[in-house]
């Protein structure tokens, strides 16, 4: 699921079921090494409301463009990692 799809018309986080609708996703896995800071902020907002998130080792380490927002992304990921419903997954 692309962070862009999270912002698509009709896509929302259902706070009652703790799912991303209309698909019914029960968790989100961040696995690519890049992530848009705005998408990361949306994921943080939903995680703060109870969405389980898994961050794979090496994921979300930079933005997709040379936009100078890598530090902003790092702060958002650090905030995510502090939540009880977010797990960092090491790859062996």
N, C-alpha and C positions, 0 to 999 in steps of 0.2 A: 504494500500500500504506500503510494507516494504521499509525501506531505502535502503536495498540491491537491490530491484527492480529498484530503481531510477538510479542505476549504471549499470543496465543490458544493454547488446548490443541492440542498436536501440532505447533506451529511451533517450529523450532529452527535453529540455525546448524550445518551440517555442516563440521567442521574439515578433513576429508579432501578434500571436493570444493570447499570454500570457497563453498557455496551456502546460501541460505535454503530450508529444506525444510518441507513436502513439495512446494512448488511448483517448486523448482530455480532460483530467482532467482540470477543470477550477480553482480548489483550492486544497489545501492540509490541512488535519486535523491531528494534532499530538495529540494522545490520550493515548499512552502507557506511563507508568512511566519511561521506559528506552528508550534511543536512542543512537545509535552509534555516536560518535563525528564527524566522517567523513561524515556520512549521514546528520548530522545537518549542517555541513559546506556547503554541496551541496544545502540543502534547503535554507540556508541563501543566497547563490549565486543566486539562482533562484528568491527568494523573492526580492532581490535587483534589479532584472530585471523586477519585476512586478507581480510575482505569488502571489495571495492571500493565506495567511496561517492563520489557526486557531489553537491556542494552548490551549488545554483543561486544566483546573485546575488539578494540580498534574502530568501533563505529562512532559516527558523529564527531570526528576530530577536526573537521574543517568545513567551510561553507563551499557550495558548488562553484562560486565565482571568486575572483580576486577582489572582494568588496570591502576588505578591512573589518569584517564582522566576526572573525574567528574567536576573538576574546569574548564577545557577546554570546556566541554559541557555547563556548566552554563554561561560562557562568550559568547558563540555562541547564546544561547537562549536569553540572555539579549540584544544582538545586534539585533536579530530578533524582539523582542518586541518593539524596538524603531522605527521600520519601520511603515509607514502609512498604508500599506496594510496587516499588521499582527495584529490579534486580540487575546487577552487572554480571554478565555471563562470560567466563573465561573460556577460551578455545584452546584445547590441548592438541 
